[in-house]
Amino acid sequence: MRWLLCLIVLLFLVACTTEKVENEVINMKLKSNSFTEGEMIPSKFTCQGEDINPQLSWEDVPAGVKSFALVFDDPDAPMGTWVHWLVKEIPSSVREINQNSVPGNEVVNSFGKEGYGGPCPPSGVHRYVFKLYALDVSSFEASGKADFYKKVEEHMIAKAELIGKYSKS
């Protein structure tokens, strides 16, 4: 009888551990040769420069990825997080976005347009966050920011972040 109780407890622990692993998000690495993590983003990539996207690359991609999605936002914006760039359906074979290029399908950002909008804080130093998500789907419909975030959350299997800073001169 005691062995049966031990078996039940063991099966319960295995089930709990398995569930936890399934809900855990794997971390990838995201980097740029345009700027270093936590450092200032060069003005070339901002509203005071060419306003083009910087180069990005990533590694440690888990198996089963069918596409990537990218978010670039400013969590320090005065009226809440300002979304500068949303890209979905980046092919699973891609590991780099070259500067001034579009790797997938863009979604309308906080500027009310599709495309990259560089850092342009009204005052002070702001943090700008690139977030890359590995997804278990090749494509999804997204009519705007809220829908984009919802779909990414539903299909995310891995993520990576890269933070830069910027202040107008």
C-alpha angles and dihedrals in degrees: 000000000000091000090054091054090048090050092051092049091048092050090049092052092048091050092050093048092048092050091050093051092050091054095045116104117224117228122229126190120251122189142160135212087208095067140354127250110278094007132111118285110235114252090241087079095048141073088268093058136029091316092223128140119262124238114273131185135177143196143180092064112175124229118268098042112148099177145344132237126201132207124186114187147156111232090183096063112130095238097042133284112343115209113218101176138009121185127175135179096038102168117256091237093061118100100165141045112204119219114274094015137117113225099186141345117325125221127207111279132200090282087065094246141092113252143053119313112188128223113291109160117187091224142347130012115315130192116235118200128202109198121189120194127195109213137199092223132067095219143359138184117251121174095185147337098300093049091045092054092046093052093045091051091050094050105031117126099162139009143190135191136203120187126200132170134224140182126179114251 
